[in-house]
């Protein structure tokens, strides 16, 4: 899976990073445990940062790895509150560009039946680039604003830092010794 992610980013114009093979995997999995460890799109930045730091990552990794959302789509329910009722105001997030707001509202209307609709998170969602760093809530936080502005202005810096953070992320929780197993088929235990 890690190899696939690296290759798919590369084919969309993104950076390459080495992915070690032959690593040990666990023999059990818990969806609940995974969901508790992954950041939610509606969590405050402090909670997301705490989850990253508990794994040995830092605020820079939070910012640069969020840029991975430059590829693909998101379900409307994950960000729809920013379009219609930001912070309970009954109004859209004032940091959203008006044309982006109009476009997203056309894809994600306020009705509940639109919650599973898919919308791009940036204007170039099929290309790995730094366009994700526009209209980003991270620019409002004083701890992340300078990094967001740097990545927005410098695609080379973003690509290099993204690859470095992916390597760090790939080294989180590596099993060694007799823990886990090297799988014969990556999708199932031996």
Secondary structure, DSSP 8 states (H G I E B T S, - for coil): -HHHHHHHHHHTT--------S-BB-S---HHHHHHHS--TTS-HHHHHHHHHTTT--HHHHHHHHGGGGSSEEEGGGTHHHHH-GGGSSS--TTS-HHHHHHHHHHS-SSGGGTT-EEESSTTTTS-SSGGGSS-GGGGSTTTHHHHHHHHH-HHHHHHHHHHHHHHHHTTT-B-TTSSB--SBTTB--
